[in-house]
Amino acid sequence: MNRRLWIFLIVMSFNLIIFVHELGHFWAAKWRGLQIDRFQIWFGKPIWKKEINGVQYGLGWIPAGGFVALPQMAPMEAIEGGGGEDRKLPNITPLDKIIVAFAGPLFSMLLALASAVVVWKVGKPKDFIATNEIGFVLPDSPGDKAGLMPGDKILKINGEPVNGFAGSLESITERIVLSRGDEIRFTVEREGQASPLELKSGFETEKTRWFQRRALRQVGIDSAGPAVIGGVIPNSPAADAKLQKGDRIVSVDGARLHGLMQFSHILKSKGYGAVLLGIENPDGAVREVSITPEKPLKPEGRDPMVGIEWDFDGEVDTRIVHPAPVEQVVDSLKMMWVTITSVVAPDSSIGVDHLSGPVGIAKVQYQLLQTEDGWRRILAFLVLFNVNLAVLNMLPFPVLDGGHITLALLEKLRGRPVEAKPLEILQTVCALGLISLMLFVTSKDIGDSFGRGKNKPEEVVFPAN
């Protein structure tokens, strides 16, 4: 697919999400008889506008958010990009304000449910690593110091059962990242041990630059998985040893191989000398092959290699599944709850800098579109995104829909509206705070694009024999 078309689809998906959310406010306002001044996608002064039946429709120049200007609710001309005028409009009831404010999140949730129905029908890749077996433990890492070993099967983390290595909130990787406190407790099953072991581990994070997000917690372990050969580089040691696509490496120097990272570490620990590989053919027969890594001509400066391209299909389950619509929405709500509680928890490593703004969300969508079945992943992402939009807008802060609902409830309890001047000041302060937060997370979205290494694999060339 053309890159420009990808970008166009991403921009259109943003506009659709914003449009549906604001359409909820718009229709609710018309139903309740409110004065509607403007219906605008994006903030700031309009770069395009047209008035129809007394309502100005427009597109702002700041590509974030959107609004329906309802002067009887709580006017925000400074943020919405317009100038107010003194008008005497009839008062509306707190119930009217609650209905209009709630309609936006409601429509976002309905769009999430509609997207979930489509995902249920067309399916999405499962993207799940089902094993709970450790395939590699990095030497001197927190996991190594805690006593974790390749072949161990992790049963629980901090007393909570795990259901795989990655791909769900209950998997090993996610439980490590979302753990709290100064230590992580592992319950593991080890071959030869009559009962599960209880091991306590610290954690570490990779160093990042000041303009990047803080790295997430890790203990230095990787999942076990089949070391299946997906291709052999010409003139390489693997080609000389007659290794073929579909062969599986099951042992190195007689010891069982648990995963790909373990294979690379073994070669390095042996000084890239000759090793004896146990090779299982696609028909199940096993043979032994001696192989010695060599330095490639290209790229220069690389460590010796054997010239194998790995087949990762057996490690990650990418089968197309058809989860029920309600299940998808509930899972998204759970993820949202975990994110919010982790951000505010004092003993969590997740912070505000791990949130994403429009740039980060667009980057995720762009990356998803480039994968196989990317359009299915985008549909699934829309479910999560719209649920997030609905939940975040229900937070009880001024300028958000939840803030309008809170103010309407206060008005009902007090018997009169909140004073206009204090309300305007409060809304302006909160709006500036929200814009500052958006700029902060966007700076992290942009900063993460630098210093993370190359995304495309380099071509490897060995000398001709």
N, C-alpha and C positions, 0 to 999 in steps of 0.2 A: 504494500500500500504506500502511496506517495506521502512523504513527510508533511507536505502542506495540507493534505487531506486529513491526516492525523490531528494536526493542530486545529484545523477547522472543526473537526468532530468534538475535540475537547472543549473548545470555546462554546460551541453550540450546546453541549451537555451542561456546562455551567449556566448558560442563559436559560435553558429549560428548567433547571432546578430552581433558580431564582424566580423565574416567571411564575411557576406553579405556586411557590410559597407566597409571593405577593398577590397572586390571583385570589388566594384564599382570603386575604385581608380585603381585597377590592370587592369581591362578591358579597362578603359579610357586611361590608360598609353600605353597599347599595341596598341590601336586604333590610338593614336597620335604619335606613334613611339618613345616613351621615353625609355631610358635605365632603366631596372628593375633589381636591385641587389638582393633584398630579399622580400619575402612575409611571414610575421611572425604574428602569433597570440600570444598575451601577449608580454610584454617587457623583456629586459634583455638578458643575454647570453643564446643561445638556449640549451635546454635540449634534443631536437631532431631536426635534420635537414637533408635535402636531396636536392641535386642539380639536377634540370631537365631543360635542354635546357638553361643553363646559369643563371637560377634563383634559388636561395637558398630558399627553403620552410622550415619553422621551427616553433617550439613551445618554447616560452621564459619561464623563471622561475618566473617572476613577474606576478601573475595572474590578470592583469588589462590591458585592451586595446589591441592594435595590430597595425601593420603598414605595409606599402609597402615602401621599401627603394628606393627612386627615386632621385639619385644624381643631376639630372638636375633641380629639384624643389628647395629643401632647405635641405641639408643633416643634419641629427641629430644623428651621430654615438654615441655620449655620452649617449643619452637617449635610442637609439634603441639597444644598446648593441653590437656594432661592431666597427671595426677600419677602418678608411678611408684610401684611398690611392690616390696619385696624378694621376689624369687622365685628358686627354683633351677630353671633350665631346662636341658635337655640342650644340650651344645654342637653346633653344626652345622659342617660342613666348609667350607673356603674355596670349594670348587666350588659348594656350595649357595648361598652368598652371591653368587657371580658370576652364577649362573643367575637368581636372583631379581632382582638389581639390573639385569641386562641385559634382562630381560623387559619392563620399562616402555618404554625406548627402542625395543625391537623392536616392541611393539604400536603405538607412535606411528608408526613407519615403515610398518607394515602398514596403518594407517588412512590414511596419506598415499598409499600405493599403491592402496588401495580408492577413495579420492577421485579419484585420477588415472584409474582405470578408468572412473569415472562421467564425468569430464571428456572422456575419449577418446570416449565414446559420445555425449554430448549436445553436445560442442563448447564452445569459449570464444572470445570476441572476440580477434583477434590483437593489437590495440592497439599498432601499430607504425608509425613514420614511416620509410618505405623510402628516401627520397631522401638522398643525401649531399652535396647542393648547398646552399651558403649562400644564404639569401634576404635577409639583412639583417646589417649590422655596425654596432653602436652606435658613434657618433663618440666618439673619445677613450677607448674601451674598450681593454683589453689586446689583443683581437683586431685592432682597428683599428691600434693602434701596431705590431703585428707584421706588418701588411701584408695581412691577410685582406680579401677583397673579395666583394661579392655576385656570384654566378655561379661562384665557385670551388667545385670539387668536392674534398672532403676524402677522401683515399685511405687515409691512415694517421695515427695519433696515437701519438707516442712509439715509432714503428716497428711498431706493431700495426695490422693492417688493420681498417677499420670496415665495418659492414654496413648502416648506416642512420643516421638522426639521433637516434632515441630509441626505446626499447622493448625493448632487450636489453643484456646486459653488454658486447657488442662494438660498440654504437652510439656515435655521437659524443658525445652528452650524458653517457652513463655513463662513457665513457673520460676525459672532462674531469673529472668529479666524482671519479673514483677514481684520478686521476693522482697521482704522488708527486714530491717535489722542488720546486724553485723555478721551474721553467719547463716548458712543454708544447710539444713539437715537432709541427708539422703538416706533412704531405706533401700538397700540393694540386695538382690539375690545373687549369690556367687556360687559357681560350680564347686562342689566339694564341701560346702557349708550347709549344715543341717537346718539352720534358721537364718532369716534375713539379718544383715548387718546394719547397724546404725552409725553413719559417718557424718561428721560435721566439717563443713568447708567454709572458707572465706570466699571472696570473689575479687575480681579486678576488672578494670575498664581500660580500653585502649586510649592512648593519649590523643587528644584532638587539639586543633588550633582554636584560638579564642573566638573566631568567627564561625565556628562549627558547633553542632550539637555535641553535648557530652555523650561519650560512647556508653552503651548499655552493659549491664552486668554480664560477666561470663566467668566460667570456672575452668575452661581449657579442655572441654571434652567434645567429641564428635560422635555422630551416630554410626552404628555398625551398618554395613551394607555390602552387597555383592560387588566384587572388583571385576566387572565385566568389560572386556575390551570392545570399544566401539569402532576403532580404526587403528591402523599401524602406519607410522610415518615412513616413507621410503628411505632406504639405506641406513636405517636406525638399527640399534642392537635388537630391538623387538622384531624387525623384519628379517635380520640375519638368523634369529632363533626360530623362524617360521611361525611366529604367533599370528593368529588370525582373528578377524572380527567374530565376536560371539564366544571366544575363549574366556574362561573365568579363572582368575588367580585365587587359589584356595589356601596356599601356604607359602612361606618364605623360609628357606633353610630349615624345613621340617616343622616350623611353628605355624599354627593356624593364623590366617589373616582375617582380621575382623572388619577392616574398612580401608578406604582409599588413602586417608591421611596417615594411617598406620604404615601403609606401604611406602609412602614418600619418606617418612621418618626413619624407617628401617634402612633404606638405601643411604640416607645421610649419616646415620649412626655407624654404619659399616664403612664409612669413608668412600662410598660409591665404588666399592670393590665388587667382585663377582658374587652373585647370590644364586641359590638354587630355588627355582620357582616350581610349585606344584600347579599344573595347568589342567583344568577340567574342560574337556571339549564339549560342544553343544550336545553330543550324544551321551554324555555322562562319563566317558572314559577319562582317566587321570594319567598324565605323564609328567615327568620332571625335565626341566629345561634350565641350563646354566646361562646366565646373562650378565653382562658387565656394562654398566652405564657409560656413556660417552658424552663429551661436550659437543653441542651442536655448533655448526658454523654460524647459524642465525637463530635467534638473536644473540649478539655477542655478550660475553660476560656471564652467561647462564651456567648454573651448576650442571654437572653431568646428568643426562636423562636417558631413559630406555626407549623413548619414542612411541609411547602408547597414548592414544586418545580414548578417554573413558566413556562408557555408555552409562548415563545417569538415570535412564528410564526405570531401572529396577529399584532405585533408591527412593524416589519421590512418586507417590501414587497420584497420577494425573488422570485417572479414569473420570468420565463424565458422570456426575451424580445429579439427582433431581430432588433437592430438599424442599419440604413443604414451605409455602409462603410464610405462614405464621412462625415456623421454626427459624427462618432466616431473620425475620424482624426481631424475634426474641434474642437470638444470638447477637445481633447488632446492639441491642439494648444492654446485654450483659457486657459486651466489649466497651460500650460507652461508660457504663457504671465503673468498670475496673479502671479505665483511663482516668476518669475524674477523681476517684478515690485515691489512685496512686499519685496523681499530681499534688493533691492537698496533703497527703500523708507525710509527716516529718521524717519517718524512717525509710522512705522509699527513694530509689535512685531516679525515678521518673519525675521530670519537672516540666515547667511551662515551655522550656526550650525544645521539648520533644513533641510539642504540638505542631501541626502543619497549617500553613496559610494557603492562599490560592495558588502560589507558585509550587509549593510542595505537592499539593493535590494534583495539579496539572502534570507535574513530573511523574507521579505515580500512574496516572492515566496513560501518559505517553509510553511509559515502560510496559504497562499491561498490553497496550495495543500492539506492541512489537513481538509479543509472545504468541506461540501457537494457541489457538482458541482465545486470543486476546479479547475479542468482542464479547465472549461469554464472561470473561473476568471483569470487563467493564460494567456489564449489567449487574453482576454481583456487587461490585464496588458501589454502584448507584444506590443499592439498598442500604448499605452501611452509611454512605454519605448523607442521604436524606434523613435517616434516623438520627445521625449526629446533628444535623441542622435543626431538626425538630426539638431535640433534647436541649441543645445549647440555647436556643431561643426561648426556652421555657425557664431558664435561670432567672431568679428574681432581681435583675439589675436594670435600672433605668436605661432606656433606648432599646432594650430587648423586649420581646413580647411578654416574657414573664414579669418584667418590670412594670409594664402597663397593667397587667392583671393585678399585681401587688398594689399598685397605686389605686386601682379601681376598688379593691377590697378595703383599703384604708378609707377611701372616700365614703364607702357604704357604712363603715363603722363610725366615722366621725360625723356623718350627715352633711358634709360639704367637701368640695374638691380641695386638693392641696393647693396652696397659694402659688400663683403663676410664676412670680419672680424666683422664689427658692427652687421651684421645680425646674425652671429653665437653667438655672445655675447647676443644679444637680445633674441634669441630663447632659449638659455641655461637658462637665467634668468626666462623667462616665463615658460619653462618646469619645472624648480625647484619650481616655484610658484604653478604650477598646481599639481605637486606631493605633495607639502606641503598641499595644499587644500584637496587633496584626503586623505592624512594621517589624517588630522584634522577631516573630516567628518566621516572617518572610526573609529576614536577613539570614536566619539559620537555614532556610530552604535554599537560598542562593549559596551560602557558605559551604554547605555540604557538597556542592557540585565541584569544589576545588580541593585538590590534595588527596583525593580518594583513589588515585590510581586509574589505570586504563580499563575501560569497559570491554573492549574487544580483545580477544586472545591474539597473541602475536604468532606469526607464521614461524614454524620451526623447520630448519633445514639441516640435514646431516650430510657430511661429505660422501660422494659416490665411492663405492668400493672398486 
